[in-house]
Amino acid sequence: MNPSATSSMQMVVHARLPSNARSPRNRHRAQQLVWQWVASKWPRLMPSAAEIEAPHIERALPGQALLVSTSGNGTKWSLSVAHSERNGKRTWTTQTSVTDTGRTDLVALQTACSDVGGTPLVVAPPKVLGAWVEALDLDDGGVPVIGNPRMVSQRAQLDSFCAHVLSGLRTLPVIALTNKARTHHYGVDPHGLAEAVRGLAHVACLSPEMAAAMPGLLGRGTKVVQGAARIFAPGFGRVERTDDHPLVRDPREPGVDAGADPGAFRRLLCRQVCQMSVQSSA
């Protein structure tokens, strides 16, 4: 099992974000968060306290492997971990890196999986990505990357939202939701969704009035309706194909009790965003 070998695997998650808090302390914090994630999932792979600062670490156990390396000039630190599922059908590899670019601290992550055929693949961003979002002042084209939805209920907020959607500097998708008038029902819990996709997408909640005004600023075919999510891919312009900003609906049959599985639509959107993260990295 080679933690750095992904050429024969299919990438399922990709993230690459700068942190404006560039400093040795900031990069060390990013590395610590990776180690905490490893310790929580594969404690037997953890090196000793004396070994953890070594520039090169390799550890292997049945079904698990770890590789850590630091570039010769010290500007890039990377940790890769591979593990097999308990049933042995799939191998997962996640590669993380923390780089001093000279302007920002860049954190990056990608997850790949073998044998993606057969049984359905359950894809979700590794929790270390959320930990980075919470701790590292990450930025996407001048907009902070956060784990909460942004509320858009006033015209000034709508103007800022549309400017972000149209920004050529944006690298993450924007998921737009709207609620039913006089309710807080969006079809999906926006807070749970924002937490699930943090580091991979922004989530915005538009009031019904702002949702109605949005197509006038972004163009025809950009309407967002209650119970569905409009996803604006990076590079969106006013004249785009509709599949570049899909309106994703809950695929369950009308009348199905959403309380039976309240997370189903959220998981669908999370899978779609993970797929978009891979497409944008190509």
BELRAKA-V365842 format. One record per backbone hydrogen bond with DSSP energy under -0.5 kcal/mol. CO is the residue of the C=O (numbers start at 0). NH is the residue of the N-H. E is the energy in kcal/mol with one decimal. If there is no record, write none. Layout:
# BELRAKA-V365842
CO;NH;E + CO;NH;E
This chain:
# BELRAKA-V365842
0;2;-0.6 + 1;4;-1.7 + 3;5;-0.8 + 5;8;-1.6 + 8;10;-0.6 + 9;112;-2.4 + 12;110;-2.2 + 14;108;-2.8 + 16;106;-2.7 + 17;138;-2.3 + 18;104;-1.8 + 19;21;-1.1 + 22;26;-2.2 + 23;27;-2.4 + 24;28;-2.3 + 25;29;-2.1 + 26;30;-2.1 + 27;31;-2.5 + 28;32;-2.1 + 29;33;-1.4 + 30;34;-2.4 + 31;35;-2.6 + 32;36;-1.8 + 33;37;-2.5 + 34;38;-2.8 + 35;39;-1.8 + 36;40;-1.3 + 37;40;-0.5 + 37;41;-3.6 + 41;44;-2.1 + 42;45;-1.2 + 47;51;-1.7 + 50;53;-2.3 + 54;69;-1.2 + 56;67;-2.8 + 58;65;-3.2 + 60;63;-2.4 + 62;83;-2.2 + 63;60;-2.7 + 64;81;-2.4 + 65;58;-2.3 + 66;79;-3.0 + 67;56;-2.2 + 68;77;-2.7 + 70;73;-1.5 + 74;99;-2.8 + 75;70;-2.9 + 76;97;-2.8 + 77;68;-2.3 + 78;95;-3.0 + 79;66;-2.5 + 80;93;-2.6 + 81;64;-2.1 + 82;91;-3.1 + 84;87;-1.8 + 89;84;-2.6 + 90;113;-2.0 + 91;82;-2.4 + 92;111;-2.8 + 93;80;-2.3 + 94;109;-2.1 + 95;78;-2.2 + 96;107;-2.1 + 97;76;-2.5 + 98;100;-0.8 + 98;105;-3.2 + 103;100;-2.4 + 103;101;-0.5 + 103;105;-0.6 + 104;18;-2.6 + 104;106;-0.5 + 105;98;-2.8 + 106;16;-2.6 + 107;96;-2.1 + 108;14;-2.9 + 109;94;-2.8 + 110;11;-3.4 + 110;12;-1.6 + 111;92;-2.5 + 112;9;-2.7 + 119;121;-0.5 + 120;122;-0.8 + 125;128;-1.7 + 125;129;-0.7 + 126;130;-1.9 + 127;131;-2.2 + 128;132;-2.1 + 129;133;-2.1 + 130;134;-1.4 + 131;135;-2.4 + 135;20;-0.6 + 136;19;-1.9 + 137;144;-2.2 + 138;17;-0.7 + 139;142;-1.0 + 142;139;-2.4 + 143;145;-0.6 + 149;204;-3.1 + 151;206;-2.5 + 153;157;-2.2 + 154;158;-2.6 + 155;159;-1.9 + 156;160;-2.5 + 157;161;-2.8 + 158;162;-2.1 + 159;163;-2.0 + 160;164;-2.4 + 161;165;-2.3 + 162;166;-0.7 + 163;166;-0.7 + 166;169;-0.8 + 166;234;-0.5 + 172;201;-2.6 + 173;175;-0.6 + 173;231;-3.0 + 174;203;-2.9 + 175;229;-2.2 + 176;205;-3.4 + 177;226;-0.7 + 179;182;-1.9 + 183;185;-0.7 + 184;179;-1.5 + 185;226;-0.9 + 187;189;-0.7 + 188;192;-2.4 + 189;193;-2.6 + 190;194;-2.0 + 191;195;-1.9 + 192;196;-2.0 + 194;197;-0.7 + 196;199;-2.7 + 196;200;-1.7 + 199;172;-0.8 + 201;174;-3.2 + 202;149;-2.7 + 203;176;-2.6 + 203;205;-0.6 + 204;151;-3.0 + 205;178;-0.9 + 206;210;-2.8 + 207;211;-1.8 + 208;212;-1.4 + 209;213;-1.4 + 210;214;-0.6 + 212;215;-0.9 + 212;216;-0.6 + 213;216;-2.0 + 213;217;-2.2 + 214;218;-2.4 + 218;221;-0.9 + 224;227;-1.7 + 226;249;-0.8 + 228;230;-0.6 + 228;247;-3.4 + 229;175;-3.4 + 229;231;-0.6 + 230;232;-0.7 + 231;173;-1.9 + 232;235;-1.1 + 237;239;-0.7 + 240;243;-1.9 + 241;244;-1.3 + 243;232;-1.7 + 245;230;-2.5 + 245;247;-0.8 + 246;248;-0.5 + 247;228;-2.5 + 252;255;-2.0 + 255;257;-0.6 + 256;259;-1.8 + 257;260;-1.0 + 258;261;-0.5 + 260;263;-1.9 + 262;266;-2.4 + 263;267;-1.9 + 264;268;-2.4 + 265;269;-2.4 + 266;270;-2.4 + 267;271;-2.1 + 268;272;-2.4 + 269;273;-2.4 + 270;274;-2.3 + 271;275;-2.2 + 272;276;-2.1 + 273;277;-1.5 + 274;278;-2.1 + 275;279;-2.4 + 276;280;-0.6 + 277;280;-0.6 + 277;281;-0.6 + 278;281;-0.9
